[in-house]
């Protein structure tokens, strides 16, 4: 996942792999509307669209209004990204220190449970006067799932616009 997030807009470019097959999906949020475009594989397996909707909307921009877009728009804007990092489902297990890309970091490894699955989440921030987050890793050991989010280029402008001619979906 590669994302650029701002207060009222953001974009995520996601590559999803399952059983040696990879699909791609892009999520854009502008204001409160989520826009999604992806291949049928990623729409079905990652975004959890039905097979029929995945085939129908593959390769096309679709727009999803609130509140139906809550799961799709999660972590695409800055406030929703922070909400994901501060999940109340987590409980701290231990503090970690180390280096990421040569920079000293401090982190917290937590465990939690979501949808009946136990997961481990690690969040690392730069050590020093501006402890900005730099990496988050989530793992669901029993399902072989892992995700890695790297945070860079803090405070740069984010220029994201709503796609023209998106098909409305509810």
GUZA-724383 format. One line per 8 residues: their letters; for each residue x, y, z of N, C-alpha, C, O, CB. Coordinates in steps of 0.05 Angstrom, whole numbers, plus 5000, padded with zeros to 4 digits. Glycine has a CB too. Example, Ala and Ser with C-alpha at 12.3 -4.5 7.8 and 13.67 -1.06 7.14 Angstrom:
<nodes>
as> 5264/4886/5156/5246/4910/5156/5264/4934/5156/5285/4934/5169/5226/4911/5181 | 5257/4955/5142/5273/4979/5143/5258/5001/5157/5268/5023/5161/5282/4988/5114 .
</nodes>
This chain:
<nodes>
xxxxxxxx> 5017/4977/5000/5000/5000/5000/5018/5025/5000/5036/5027/5016/4981/5000/5024 | 5012/5043/4982/5025/5069/4981/5003/5089/4983/4983/5088/4968/5043/5073/4955 | 5006/5108/5002/4984/5127/5007/4995/5155/5011/5017/5158/5021/4968/5119/5031 | 4979/5174/5003/4984/5202/5009/4959/5212/5023/4937/5210/5011/4991/5220/4984 | 4961/5222/5047/4937/5230/5063/4939/5259/5071/4961/5269/5077/4934/5212/5087 | 4916/5273/5071/4914/5300/5081/4888/5302/5097/4874/5282/5100/4914/5321/5057 | 4882/5326/5106/4859/5330/5124/4833/5321/5111/4817/5307/5124/4857/5359/5132 | 4827/5329/5086/4802/5323/5074/4804/5307/5048/4784/5305/5034/4787/5349/5068 .
xxxxxxxx> 4827/5296/5043/4831/5280/5019/4855/5261/5022/4871/5265/5039/4835/5298/4994 | 4855/5242/5005/4878/5223/5005/4875/5203/4983/4854/5201/4970/4880/5210/5032 | 4896/5187/4979/4896/5166/4959/4912/5142/4970/4933/5145/4983/4908/5176/4932 | 4902/5118/4964/4916/5093/4970/4919/5077/4945/4900/5074/4930/4902/5077/4993 | 4943/5068/4939/4948/5050/4917/4956/5023/4930/4976/5021/4944/4971/5060/4897 | 4939/5003/4925/4942/4978/4940/4948/4955/4920/4935/4952/4900/4916/4972/4955 | 4968/4939/4927/4973/4914/4914/4966/4892/4933/4976/4891/4956/5003/4912/4903 | 4949/4873/4925/4940/4852/4943/4947/4825/4931/4940/4820/4907/4909/4854/4948 .
xxxxxxxx> 4960/4808/4946/4969/4782/4937/4955/4760/4953/4954/4761/4978/4999/4779/4938 | 4945/4741/4939/4932/4717/4952/4937/4693/4933/4931/4694/4909/4901/4722/4957 | 4948/4672/4945/4954/4647/4930/4969/4653/4904/4962/4643/4883/4928/4633/4923 | 4991/4668/4906/5009/4674/4884/4995/4691/4862/5006/4692/4839/5019/4648/4872 | 4973/4703/4867/4960/4721/4848/4959/4749/4860/4952/4751/4884/4931/4710/4840 | 4964/4769/4844/4964/4796/4854/4945/4813/4839/4943/4812/4814/4992/4809/4853 | 4930/4830/4854/4911/4849/4842/4917/4876/4852/4932/4880/4871/4882/4841/4848 | 4905/4896/4839/4911/4924/4846/4884/4939/4848/4865/4935/4833/4929/4937/4825 .
xxxxxxxx> 4884/4958/4867/4861/4975/4871/4871/5002/4881/4891/5004/4896/4840/4963/4891 | 4858/5024/4872/4864/5051/4881/4839/5062/4895/4817/5059/4884/4873/5069/4858 | 4843/5074/4918/4821/5087/4933/4829/5117/4935/4851/5123/4944/4817/5074/4961 | 4810/5134/4928/4813/5163/4931/4790/5173/4948/4767/5165/4944/4814/5178/4903 | 4796/5190/4967/4775/5203/4982/4778/5233/4979/4800/5244/4983/4776/5195/5013 | 4757/5246/4970/4756/5275/4968/4731/5284/4982/4709/5276/4975/4757/5285/4937 | 4735/5301/5002/4712/5308/5019/4703/5284/5034/4719/5271/5048/4689/5321/5002 | 4678/5276/5030/4668/5252/5043/4662/5229/5024/4652/5209/5032/4643/5259/5059 .
xxxxxxxx> 4668/5233/4999/4663/5213/4978/4687/5196/4973/4709/5207/4971/4653/5226/4952 | 4684/5169/4972/4706/5151/4965/4702/5143/4936/4680/5138/4927/4705/5125/4984 | 4725/5142/4922/4726/5133/4894/4744/5109/4893/4766/5109/4905/4736/5156/4875 | 4736/5089/4879/4751/5064/4878/4753/5055/4849/4734/5056/4833/4737/5041/4895 | 4777/5045/4841/4781/5032/4815/4801/5010/4819/4822/5013/4832/4792/5053/4794 | 4794/4986/4809/4812/4964/4812/4806/4942/4793/4786/4943/4778/4811/4953/4840 | 4822/4921/4793/4816/4898/4777/4796/4880/4792/4793/4883/4816/4842/4882/4769 | 4784/4861/4777/4763/4845/4789/4774/4828/4813/4760/4825/4833/4751/4826/4768 .
xxxxxxxx> 4799/4818/4811/4810/4802/4832/4813/4818/4858/4804/4809/4879/4838/4792/4823 | 4824/4842/4857/4827/4859/4881/4800/4869/4892/4796/4870/4916/4846/4882/4875 | 4782/4876/4874/4756/4886/4883/4742/4863/4899/4729/4869/4919/4739/4895/4859 | 4744/4839/4889/4730/4817/4903/4745/4808/4928/4733/4806/4949/4727/4793/4884 | 4771/4803/4926/4786/4791/4948/4796/4811/4969/4798/4803/4992/4809/4776/4937 | 4802/4835/4961/4811/4855/4981/4789/4873/4990/4785/4877/5014/4834/4871/4969 | 4773/4884/4971/4752/4903/4978/4726/4889/4986/4707/4901/4995/4747/4921/4954 | 4725/4862/4981/4702/4846/4989/4677/4853/4974/4655/4850/4985/4697/4848/5018 .
xxxxxxxx> 4679/4861/4948/4656/4865/4931/4647/4837/4923/4663/4818/4924/4663/4883/4906 | 4622/4834/4916/4612/4808/4905/4627/4803/4879/4637/4822/4866/4582/4808/4901 | 4626/4778/4870/4639/4772/4844/4625/4787/4821/4639/4796/4803/4638/4742/4839 | 4599/4789/4823/4584/4803/4801/4592/4833/4800/4597/4843/4779/4554/4800/4806 | 4593/4846/4824/4600/4874/4824/4630/4878/4817/4637/4897/4803/4595/4886/4852 | 4647/4859/4825/4675/4861/4818/4679/4860/4788/4695/4875/4777/4691/4839/4831 | 4665/4842/4775/4667/4841/4745/4655/4865/4732/4666/4876/4713/4652/4815/4735 | 4632/4875/4742/4618/4898/4730/4635/4923/4732/4635/4939/4714/4591/4902/4743 .
xxxxxxxx> 4649/4927/4755/4662/4953/4760/4693/4951/4755/4706/4972/4759/4657/4961/4788 | 4703/4929/4747/4732/4926/4743/4742/4947/4722/4731/4950/4701/4739/4898/4733 | 4763/4961/4730/4775/4981/4712/4760/5007/4710/4769/5025/4694/4778/4969/4685 | 4738/5011/4724/4723/5036/4723/4723/5049/4750/4724/5036/4771/4693/5030/4715 | 4723/5076/4750/4720/5091/4775/4691/5089/4784/4673/5093/4769/4729/5120/4772 | 4688/5083/4810/4661/5083/4822/4663/5102/4846/4684/5105/4858/4652/5055/4830 | 4640/5115/4852/4639/5132/4876/4620/5120/4896/4599/5109/4890/4629/5161/4868 | 4629/5122/4921/4614/5110/4944/4610/5132/4965/4629/5141/4976/4628/5084/4956 .
xxxxxxxx> 4585/5139/4970/4580/5161/4990/4580/5150/5018/4579/5126/5023/4553/5174/4984 | 4582/5168/5038/4579/5159/5065/4550/5153/5071/4533/5164/5057/4590/5181/5085 | 4543/5136/5089/4561/5121/5107/4570/5094/5095/4585/5080/5108/4547/5116/5133 | 4561/5088/5070/4568/5062/5058/4598/5060/5053/4608/5037/5051/4554/5059/5032 | 4613/5082/5052/4642/5081/5046/4660/5079/5070/4684/5081/5067/4649/5105/5030 | 4649/5075/5094/4665/5075/5118/4689/5056/5117/4711/5064/5123/4647/5068/5142 | 4684/5031/5110/4707/5012/5109/4726/5018/5086/4750/5015/5089/4696/4983/5106 | 4715/5026/5063/4731/5032/5040/4749/5056/5045/4772/5057/5036/4713/5037/5015 .
xxxxxxxx> 4739/5077/5059/4753/5102/5063/4771/5101/5088/4785/5121/5094/4734/5124/5066 | 4772/5079/5102/4788/5077/5127/4817/5082/5121/4829/5070/5103/4784/5050/5140 | 4829/5100/5136/4858/5107/5134/4866/5121/5109/4890/5123/5103/4874/5082/5137 | 4847/5132/5093/4854/5147/5069/4858/5177/5074/4874/5189/5061/4832/5143/5047 | 4843/5188/5094/4848/5215/5102/4865/5215/5128/4867/5194/5141/4821/5231/5106 | 4876/5237/5135/4894/5238/5159/4879/5230/5184/4890/5214/5200/4906/5265/5162 | 4855/5240/5189/4841/5234/5213/4834/5204/5214/4835/5192/5236/4816/5251/5216 | 4825/5193/5192/4819/5164/5192/4844/5147/5195/4843/5125/5207/4803/5156/5167 .
xxxxxxxx> 4866/5157/5185/4892/5143/5188/4900/5142/5218/4908/5121/5228/4914/5156/5171 | 4898/5165/5231/4904/5166/5260/4885/5148/5276/4893/5135/5295/4902/5195/5270 | 4859/5148/5268/4840/5131/5281/4848/5101/5280/4846/5087/5299/4812/5135/5269 | 4858/5093/5256/4867/5065/5253/4891/5060/5271/4893/5038/5283/4875/5060/5224 | 4910/5079/5274/4933/5075/5291/4926/5073/5320/4940/5060/5336/4953/5097/5286 | 4904/5087/5328/4896/5088/5356/4873/5070/5363/4857/5076/5380/4889/5117/5364 | 4871/5047/5349/4849/5029/5353/4847/5020/5382/4867/5012/5394/4853/5004/5336 | 4823/5022/5394/4819/5013/5422/4821/4983/5425/4821/4973/5447/4792/5023/5432 .
xxxxxxxx> 4822/4968/5402/4823/4939/5404/4852/4930/5410/4856/4906/5414/4814/4927/5377 | 4871/4948/5411/4898/4941/5416/4905/4943/5446/4894/4960/5460/4917/4959/5400 | 4923/4926/5455/4934/4929/5481/4965/4926/5479/4974/4908/5466/4922/4909/5502 | 4979/4944/5491/5008/4945/5489/5020/4920/5501/5012/4911/5523/5020/4970/5501 | 5040/4909/5488/5054/4885/5499/5082/4893/5506/5091/4888/5529/5055/4863/5478 | 5097/4907/5488/5124/4915/5495/5134/4937/5478/5123/4942/5456/5143/4891/5493 | 5153/4952/5488/5166/4974/5474/5190/4963/5460/5205/4947/5471/5173/4997/5493 | 5194/4972/5435/5217/4963/5418/5234/4987/5411/5224/5010/5409/5207/4948/5393 .
xxxxxxxx> 5260/4983/5406/5277/5003/5395/5293/4990/5372/5296/4966/5371/5296/5015/5416 | 5303/5007/5354/5319/4997/5332/5324/5018/5311/5323/5042/5317/5305/4973/5319 | 5329/5009/5287/5333/5027/5264/5316/5019/5241/5313/4995/5235/5363/5028/5257 | 5305/5038/5226/5291/5034/5201/5304/5053/5181/5305/5077/5185/5260/5039/5204 | 5314/5042/5160/5328/5058/5139/5349/5076/5151/5353/5099/5143/5308/5076/5124 | 5364/5065/5171/5386/5080/5184/5378/5100/5205/5395/5113/5217/5401/5093/5163 | 5351/5104/5209/5342/5123/5229/5334/5109/5255/5321/5087/5254/5318/5139/5218 | 5341/5120/5278/5334/5108/5303/5304/5111/5308/5292/5133/5303/5350/5122/5327 .
xxxxxxxx> 5292/5089/5316/5263/5089/5321/5257/5076/5348/5273/5062/5359/5248/5074/5298 | 5233/5083/5358/5221/5070/5381/5194/5060/5373/5180/5073/5357/5220/5089/5406 | 5186/5037/5383/5161/5026/5374/5145/5012/5396/5156/5007/5418/5165/5006/5352 | 5120/5006/5390/5103/4991/5409/5092/4967/5394/5080/4971/5372/5080/5010/5420 | 5095/4944/5405/5083/4920/5393/5058/4913/5410/5060/4911/5434/5103/4896/5393 | 5036/4910/5396/5010/4906/5410/4997/4881/5398/5004/4872/5376/4992/4930/5407 | 4979/4870/5413/4962/4848/5403/4934/4858/5405/4927/4876/5420/4967/4822/5419 | 4917/4845/5389/4889/4852/5390/4872/4830/5377/4883/4810/5368/4884/4879/5375 .
xxxxxxxx> 4846/4835/5375/4828/4815/5363/4808/4831/5347/4795/4850/5357/4815/4797/5384 | 4804/4823/5322/4784/4835/5305/4772/4813/5288/4786/4797/5276/4797/4857/5287 | 4745/4813/5287/4730/4793/5272/4738/4765/5281/4739/4746/5265/4735/4796/5242 | 4744/4762/5307/4751/4736/5318/4779/4727/5312/4787/4705/5320/4732/4716/5307 | 4796/4743/5299/4823/4736/5293/4843/4751/5310/4840/4776/5313/4829/4740/5263 | 4862/4737/5321/4883/4750/5337/4904/4762/5317/4911/4749/5297/4897/4730/5356 | 4913/4787/5323/4933/4799/5306/4954/4813/5323/4950/4819/5346/4920/4819/5287 | 4977/4817/5311/4999/4831/5323/5004/4857/5307/5006/4855/5282/5025/4813/5325 .
xxxxxxxx> 5006/4879/5320/5010/4905/5307/5035/4918/5319/5037/4920/5343/4985/4923/5309 | 5052/4928/5301/5076/4942/5311/5077/4970/5298/5074/4972/5273/5102/4926/5304 | 5080/4990/5314/5081/5018/5304/5107/5030/5313/5113/5030/5337/5056/5034/5315 | 5122/5041/5294/5148/5053/5300/5147/5083/5293/5135/5091/5274/5170/5039/5284 | 5161/5099/5310/5164/5128/5306/5193/5135/5309/5208/5122/5322/5146/5144/5326 | 5200/5157/5296/5227/5168/5298/5233/5175/5327/5216/5186/5341/5232/5192/5280 | 5257/5169/5336/5266/5178/5362/5277/5207/5359/5291/5212/5340/5288/5159/5375 | 5270/5224/5377/5281/5251/5376/5259/5272/5381/5238/5265/5393/5293/5256/5349 .
xxxxxxxx> 5264/5296/5373/5246/5318/5379/5220/5318/5364/5200/5329/5373/5260/5344/5374 | 5219/5305/5340/5194/5302/5325/5188/5272/5321/5196/5261/5300/5196/5317/5298 | 5175/5259/5340/5171/5231/5338/5148/5223/5319/5128/5213/5328/5165/5219/5366 | 5152/5228/5293/5132/5222/5273/5132/5192/5267/5154/5180/5265/5136/5239/5248 | 5109/5180/5264/5108/5152/5257/5122/5147/5230/5120/5163/5212/5079/5142/5256 | 5135/5124/5228/5149/5118/5203/5141/5090/5192/5144/5086/5168/5179/5118/5207 | 5131/5072/5208/5124/5046/5198/5104/5032/5216/5105/5034/5241/5149/5028/5195 | 5085/5018/5203/5066/5002/5218/5065/4975/5204/5063/4973/5180/5038/5015/5220 .
xxxxxxxx> 5066/4954/5220/5063/4927/5209/5042/4912/5224/5042/4911/5249/5090/4912/5210 | 5023/4899/5210/5003/4883/5222/5005/4855/5211/5011/4850/5188/4974/4894/5216 | 5002/4835/5229/5004/4807/5222/4981/4792/5235/4975/4795/5258/5032/4795/5230 | 4968/4774/5219/4949/4755/5230/4961/4728/5226/4958/4716/5204/4920/4758/5215 | 4975/4717/5246/4990/4693/5243/4974/4669/5233/4984/4653/5217/5003/4686/5269 | 4950/4665/5243/4934/4642/5235/4925/4642/5206/4918/4621/5195/4911/4639/5253 | 4925/4665/5194/4915/4667/5166/4938/4673/5146/4933/4675/5122/4894/4689/5164 | 4962/4677/5156/4984/4683/5138/4982/4711/5126/4994/4716/5104/4986/4662/5116 .
xxxxxxxx> 4968/4729/5139/4964/4756/5129/4984/4775/5142/4990/4773/5166/4935/4766/5135 | 4995/4793/5126/5011/4814/5137/5008/4839/5120/5004/4837/5095/5041/4806/5139 | 5011/4862/5132/5010/4887/5117/5032/4905/5129/5039/4903/5153/4982/4902/5119 | 5044/4921/5112/5065/4939/5120/5059/4967/5109/5055/4970/5085/5093/4929/5109 | 5058/4986/5127/5053/5014/5119/5078/5030/5127/5087/5030/5150/5027/5025/5133 | 5089/5044/5108/5113/5061/5112/5104/5090/5109/5091/5097/5089/5136/5054/5093 | 5111/5107/5129/5103/5135/5128/5127/5153/5124/5147/5152/5139/5089/5143/5154 | 5127/5169/5103/5149/5186/5096/5138/5213/5087/5114/5217/5084/5167/5174/5074 .
xxxxxxxx> 5156/5232/5082/5150/5258/5071/5128/5273/5085/5109/5282/5073/5143/5255/5041 | 5130/5274/5111/5111/5288/5127/5109/5318/5119/5129/5330/5111/5117/5286/5157 | 5085/5329/5121/5079/5358/5116/5083/5366/5087/5085/5390/5082/5097/5374/5133 | 5084/5348/5068/5084/5356/5040/5055/5359/5031/5037/5346/5041/5099/5335/5022 | 5050/5377/5011/5023/5380/5002/5013/5355/4988/5028/5341/4974/5021/5404/4982 | 4987/5349/4991/4975/5326/4978/4955/5337/4957/4936/5351/4964/4961/5307/4998 | 4960/5330/4932/4943/5339/4910/4928/5316/4899/4938/5301/4882/4960/5354/4888 | 4903/5313/4908/4886/5291/4899/4860/5303/4890/4849/5320/4904/4882/5269/4921 .
xxxxxxxx> 4849/5294/4867/4824/5305/4857/4805/5282/4852/4813/5260/4846/4828/5322/4831 | 4780/5288/4854/4759/5268/4848/4761/5260/4818/4763/5278/4801/4731/5278/4855 | 4759/5234/4812/4759/5226/4784/4734/5235/4770/4712/5235/4781/4761/5196/4782 | 4737/5244/4745/4714/5252/4729/4698/5227/4720/4710/5206/4715/4723/5268/4704 | 4673/5230/4719/4655/5209/4708/4655/5183/4724/4653/5162/4712/4663/5204/4680 | 4657/5185/4750/4655/5161/4767/4626/5151/4768/4608/5167/4768/4666/5166/4795 | 4623/5125/4768/4596/5113/4769/4587/5111/4798/4602/5099/4814/4596/5085/4756 | 4564/5123/4805/4555/5121/4833/4547/5093/4841/4534/5079/4825/4531/5140/4838 .
xx> 4555/5084/4864/4549/5057/4875/4541/5061/4904/4552/5077/4918/4573/5038/4872 | 4522/5045/4912/4515/5046/4941/4520/5019/4953/4516/5015/4977/4486/5054/4945 .
</nodes>
